[in-house]
């Protein structure tokens, strides 16, 4: 028989008052145990024994109560969670007051740190079990009922989820992501709650801008009272108020970043409210002002004044050794001067920018012509996600909570932090790190130092500190302190490991035996197909000049060499028809003499032409008219340099009238011109204008074929 879910399960027990059996639902307030959970308070700031003892006692009470809660069976656990208000207040107090990562690092007592880690783990396990609706095949809650339980009883809400992400997200990212996804999946109403929460988040940004005296969105909507107009800026506000604003901003931004990093599906809800645009606008207005105020603000303990003499001494020393180029290069390789100057700029706002720029420029000039290699400090590894064993326990919904707790027993901050992979250091950089340790501890062997560097992520400071304090891991303690370094030979020879621009191409002599020497060009390659080369190429002009020069050569008599006369005599025929030899064809033509030696096309007599070819006479008359015009122009050109335009127009009109007369056309120009505009026109003028309009297309360029034939006959166009 399958097991019933917890929301449908009924329990039978004796009534403590009557002693009779009664049936109660599994989720009943009467099953809740009478236990009072105390509220959480953060660790003390100072090492006061009384405050430390108070914190330890309170934290121990909370840790014991949570361990008791986690050990309860499935039904009693949920009854205690749903109906115990003191438990919810205890969990809320921890989420509210637990130290964040951006808080100031305080020197807590070791017992305080241990108790805080233990309590941190217990709180996380409690919320983890509260977000799991199915622990095993026999202990589970209907998903829909589970969503109603956590939503109606406020076991989870948007502020709690945000605090869970910022407190436990760094070491438990994948596990926390599954936890929150399950909450939003089983109860979609949380998406609407998140959408209603965003205006409050945006209002936080507006409040910060208002406190800083900066213009915010909607500021002009309400009139501002005159007494409220106080010129408050981040630069002149009290120091404590500035600290509160900065911490408030850090808390808000860090929490939002952690939530979106753990639960990316919420990005769509944020985008509906134009969160990205509002955030960018706020950043542009607030961050530069806060950053400038923090840099220029003088600390109350006058630390800036105390450090100023050391800064001045640093600048003087470097100014005096700027001419020592070799020293600057070696010093900058081990201790970058740019980093030192950056630290000084952060420590003092009155640093002379001109002197620091001069020093940095001198260091850069010392590296001119040299291969610059700087040693990069390797930072400590950062913790990653929780262990795979813990994730597997949650995914499989373990039957017993003790097994779930055992999976987290070795976690630090409720997570088993695995070291991030560190980039392997080799070559000159590794030699530099070994020499740094050996300079302080010359008795150690390079092999032992190398093993320590590999163990502690190539952090020389941590290696030196652990060796001096005798805190090395057991594996390093077993090694010989004077162990020398074993140099490993390079498995790849120099020829096969080199790379250049000719790698595996046709000129790579290391990968091929034959190379096309003709493809190798010594010196600058000749320009091909450029504009200058095309303009300098005169071959086409020479070819055209040779072609057109043949038109100007007229051979009237072919000279016959001695011995060739017989050859021409054989081709001569005495029956040649010399009927037309006496005719001077084209002798009276005004054209050039080239026309006499060209073949004239055959002309059909007019009487033999069919109908439709009578226009030839008209064309010949037009040619005669054009020839007369050319002759007239030639005569005019010889007599006058510039003729009177009126005379030219009269001559042109006379030639036109003469041509019309030969054609038999009667045209009265006065009839076409008519009377002045506005005085009316007679019938003859109207008819002449209509006739001119109808026949004006009979000429124009309709004699183009005749002119083309004429040019071809003269040899101007090659056949």
Secondary structure, 3 states (H helix, E strand, C coil): CCCCCHHHCEEEEECCCCCCEEEEECCCHHHCCCCCCCCCCCCCCCCCHHHHHHHHHHHHHHHHHHHHHHCCCHHHHHHHHHHCHHHHHHHHHHHHHCCCCCCCCCCCCHHHHHHHHHHHHHHHHHHHHHCCCECCCCCECCHHHHHHHHHHCCCCCHHHHHHHHHHHCCCCHHHHHHHHHHHHHHCCHHHHHHHHHHHHHHHHHHHHHHHCCCCCCCHHHCCCCHHHCCCCCCCCCCHHHHHHHHHHHHHHHHHHHHHHHHCHHHHHHHHHCCHHHHHHHHHHHHHHHHHHHHHHCCCCCCHHHHHHHHHHHHHHHHHHCCCCHHHHHHHHHHCCHHHHHHHHHHHCCCCCHHHHHHHHHHHHHHCCCCCCCCCCCCCCCCECCCCHHHHHHHHCCCCCHHHHHHHCCCCCCCCCCCECCCCCCCCHHHHHHHHHHHHHCCCCCHHHHHHHHHHCCCCHHHHHHHHHCCCCCHHHHCCCCCCCCCCCCCCCCHHHHCCCCCCCCCCCCCCCCCCCHHHCCCCCCCCCCCHHHHHHCCHHHHHHHHHHHHHHCCCCCCCCCCCCHHHHHHHCCCCCCCCCCCCCCCCCCCCCHHHHHCCCCCCCCHHHCCCCCCHHHHHHHHHHHHHHHHHHHHHHHHHCCCCCHHHHHHHHHHHHHHHHHHHCCCCCHHHHHCCCCCCCCCHHHHHHHHHHHHHCCCCCCCCHHHHHHHHHHCCCCCC
